[in-house]
Amino acid sequence: QVQLVESGGGSVQPGGSLRLSCAASGFTFSVYTMSWHRQAPGKERELVGSISSSGGSTNYVDSVKGRFTISRGNAKNTVYLQMSNLKPEDTAVYYCKATRMGVTYWGQGTQVTVSS
């Protein structure tokens, strides 16, 4: 059974940091490209960034460049999203996604709220 389970969300003040984790099981994690997406209330889901299967290549949306970092541990079947200097506009449900050759798996999401 394929599972992607996000954790690490919560409430934080502007300027704070959070690290999200996404634990994968039920498929060969190390050959999948992993990505993080987010969906704010009333808005469409958007890509935050992605990481190649080896971890050697990452890409980010402009709004998070320099603040967010995606990494992965293939031995632990886990992908991470380190978020720093958080802003209120980063408030959203964050989802991880696994993609390979047209096959896609999604996690259930974790809420991140940035507010003073």
Buried (B, 14 or more C-beta within 10 A) or exposed (E): EEEBBBEBBEEBEEEBEBEBBBBBEEBEBBEBBBBBBBBBEEEEBEEBBBBEBEBEEBEBBEEBEEBBBBBBEBEEBBBBBBBBEBBEEBBBBBBBBBBBEEEEBBBEBBEBBBEE
